[in-house]
Each structure stands twice: as structure tokens, then as C-alpha cells.
Amino acid sequence: MHTTDIHLLVHAENCAAGGVDFRLEEVPPASGYFNNGTLDFKGVTDKNFRMKYDLKDHTGLGLRLKKDKNDAFWISEGAVCPTTTYPADNDEFKVRVRSRRTILDLIDRNRDEKSYAYSINYADRNGAPHRCDPIVENGGGGINDADPGFPFGQEQFGLAAFAIATGAAVLGAAAWMLGGFGAKTGFPRK
């Protein structure tokens, strides 16, 4: 059994009646599981899925995912979109909101043959809520004992590199102020 990665762009656009319309686009379109706005895993019994929902905000509203993953991702069994929070991490799904709050990573373990509706919840810069409601048809029989985990995201690498560079700069400045690393600086000590 293995994991299939699916990258979906979430295009957010202003709609004529007010509010926001969301349109999903798979990148690249080669997985074969995304059809007419639905992720269809029916009949798939030997894999689980790791999905990346990547917001492309064309509204000018400054949309971002809600900070807490339980607010950013709601789920319900069946085709009715959820209207309240439910623990984002459960037996079937695992969720992560990345630090810039434009990407939601979702693992679907595909263990049961059920339909799920979920809401990916965004807020604009004024705090007004906006929901994207994709549907997933699970095939069942996915990975039961393995957790594919999330790949080490670039923003975590960037933050780690920044922390290391900042630490090195602070240590270097402290060493210079205390007389360098054994070298003469040319500045008189007081």
C-alpha cells in the first residue's frame, strides 16, 4: 500500500451576488481521482491520499485559513456540509494548517467506504468567514496501520534556517563584543 499525493489549487473569486466563490483545480491533472469538483476514491482499496489545498486568493479580501486546524477544517459523514467544528484529526483524517495559513494539508486514510463532506474555512482580513465545501467519496480498504505523515514543508525549513542564522549572528556579535574568537579586532577594550 502507498500514498498518493494530490495538489489542489483553491481559487477564491468574488461572486456577483457578493461573497466568495471557490473553484478547485488539480495540479497536475494526472491523478485521475478529481472529477467535476469531487475527489472520488471509490474502488480504491490499496492506498491512502495526502491532499494539499493551496489557496489562490483573487478576491482582494486577504483570505487566510483559520488559525486552529479544528476551525480551519470541519467534516461530516454524508453529503451535507458541516456547520460546526469537529475534531480535525480523527481515525480517517489528519489535518495541518501551514504557517502562512494559505495551505491546508489533509491525509485521508481511506479506511471506510463512505462519503464525506467537509468545509475548509477561511476568514478575510476583517474576520468574516468564507467556506469552501469539497466532497470526498472514499473507497475503503486504505492503509489501516501506517500514517504517511506530512512532508517536511518548506516554511518549516525556512523558519529553522532563519532561527539558526539568527542564533549564529547573535553569538557572533557577542563574541566580537567580548574580544572576538581569539583574533585582534583593532578596537580598544574598556
C-alpha positions in Angstrom: 0.0 0.0 0.0 1.2 3.5 -0.7 0.2 7.2 -0.5 -1.0 9.2 -3.5 -0.3 13.0 -3.3 -3.0 15.3 -4.8 -2.3 19.0 -5.1 -5.4 21.2 -5.5 -5.5 24.9 -6.1 -8.4 26.6 -4.3 -9.3 29.6 -6.5 -11.2 32.2 -4.5 -13.1 34.7 -6.6 -15.6 37.4 -5.9 -19.1 36.5 -7.0 -21.7 38.8 -8.5 -24.2 38.3 -5.6 -21.5 39.2 -3.0 -19.4 36.8 -1.1 -16.8 34.4 -2.4 -16.9 31.5 -4.9 -14.4 28.7 -4.7 -13.2 26.6 -7.6 -10.9 23.7 -7.3 -8.2 22.8 -9.8 -5.9 19.8 -9.7 -2.2 20.4 -10.4 -1.0 18.4 -12.3 -4.3 16.9 -13.5 -2.8 13.4 -13.8 -4.1 11.6 -10.7 -7.5 10.7 -12.2 -9.2 11.0 -8.8 -10.5 14.6 -9.1 -13.6 14.8 -11.4 -16.2 17.5 -11.6 -15.2 19.0 -8.2 -15.3 15.7 -6.3 -12.4 13.6 -5.1 -13.6 10.1 -6.0 -11.7 7.2 -4.3 -14.4 4.6 -4.8 -13.0 1.2 -5.7 -9.5 2.2 -4.5 -8.5 -0.3 -1.8 -4.8 -0.2 -1.7 -3.8 3.4 -0.9 -4.4 6.4 1.1 -4.3 10.0 0.0 -2.4 13.1 1.0 -4.1 16.3 -0.3 -2.7 19.8 -0.4 -5.3 22.6 -0.7 -3.4 25.7 -1.8 -5.4 28.9 -1.7 -5.1 31.3 -4.6 -7.0 34.4 -3.4 -8.2 36.5 -6.4 -10.7 38.5 -4.2 -8.5 41.2 -2.7 -10.1 40.3 0.7 -6.9 38.9 2.2 -8.3 35.4 2.8 -6.4 33.1 5.1 -7.2 29.7 6.7 -8.5 29.9 10.3 -5.5 29.5 12.7 -6.7 26.5 14.6 -7.0 23.3 12.5 -10.3 22.5 14.2 -11.7 25.8 13.0 -10.0 25.6 9.6 -11.3 22.1 8.8 -14.8 20.8 9.6 -16.0 17.3 8.5 -19.3 15.3 8.4 -20.2 11.9 7.1 -22.6 12.0 4.1 -23.1 14.8 1.6 -24.4 17.5 3.9 -21.7 20.1 4.5 -20.8 20.5 8.2 -21.9 23.6 10.0 -19.9 23.2 13.2 -16.4 22.1 14.3 -15.5 18.5 14.6 -12.0 17.3 15.7 -9.9 17.7 12.6 -7.7 14.7 13.4 -9.6 11.5 13.8 -9.4 7.9 12.6 -10.0 8.7 9.0 -8.4 12.2 8.6 -5.4 14.1 9.7 -5.0 17.9 9.2 -2.3 20.5 9.2 -2.6 24.2 8.6 0.8 25.6 7.4 2.3 28.7 9.0 1.3 31.2 6.3 -2.3 29.9 6.5 -2.8 29.6 2.7 -2.2 25.8 2.6 -4.1 23.1 4.3 -2.7 19.5 4.2 -5.1 16.7 4.6 -4.4 13.0 4.9 -7.4 10.7 4.1 -6.5 7.2 5.2 -9.3 5.8 3.0 -10.2 3.2 5.6 -14.0 3.2 5.2 -16.3 3.2 2.2 -18.3 6.4 2.9 -19.0 9.8 1.5 -17.6 12.8 3.5 -18.4 16.4 3.2 -16.1 18.9 4.7 -15.6 22.6 4.9 -12.3 24.4 4.6 -12.8 27.6 6.5 -11.2 30.9 5.6 -11.5 34.3 7.1 -10.9 37.6 5.4 -8.7 40.4 6.9 -11.8 41.7 8.8 -12.5 38.2 10.3 -15.6 37.5 8.1 -15.9 33.7 7.4 -15.8 32.1 4.0 -16.2 28.4 3.4 -15.1 26.1 0.6 -17.0 22.8 0.6 -15.3 19.9 -1.3 -16.8 16.3 -1.3 -14.8 13.1 -0.9 -16.0 9.6 -1.9 -13.9 7.1 0.0 -13.3 3.6 -1.4 -12.4 1.9 1.8 -9.6 -0.6 2.4 -6.9 2.1 2.6 -3.9 2.0 4.9 -5.0 1.0 8.4 -1.8 0.9 10.4 0.6 3.3 8.7 0.5 7.1 9.0 2.1 8.6 5.9 2.7 11.9 7.8 3.1 15.2 6.3 6.2 16.0 4.2 8.6 18.5 5.8 7.2 21.7 4.5 9.3 24.5 3.0 8.0 27.0 5.5 9.3 24.9 8.4 12.7 24.6 6.7 12.7 28.3 6.2 11.9 29.0 9.8 14.5 26.6 11.0 17.1 28.2 8.7 16.1 31.6 10.0 16.4 30.5 13.6 19.9 29.0 13.0 21.1 32.1 11.1 19.7 34.4 13.8 21.4 32.4 16.6 24.7 32.4 14.7 24.5 36.2 14.2 23.8 36.8 17.9 26.6 34.5 19.0 29.0 36.2 16.5 28.1 39.6 17.8 28.5 38.6 21.4 31.9 37.0 20.6 33.0 40.2 18.8 32.0 42.4 21.7 33.9 40.2 24.1 37.1 40.4 22.0 36.5 38.1 19.1 37.4 34.5 18.6 41.0 35.0 19.7 41.8 37.5 16.9 42.7 41.1 17.4 39.9 43.4 16.4 41.9 46.7 16.5 39.3 48.2 18.8 40.5 49.1 22.3 38.8 47.2 25.1 37.3 49.1 28.0 
